[in-house]
Amino acid sequence: LNQRTFAIMEILSITKEDIKFAKSQMFREY
């Protein structure tokens, strides 16, 4: 893997965690 690909994968995994967190926050409110 070159560094750029690794950086993109890292961003995507962070986004996935953010989405998971946002969903858990939503479920907590409703």
Phi, psi and omega in degrees: 000133173275169188295324183295315179299318180298318180297318180296316179298322179296316179298317181296320181292324177296317179299319179299317179295320179299318180295317179300317180295315180299318179296317181294326177294317180298314182297329180290325183285326184259000000 
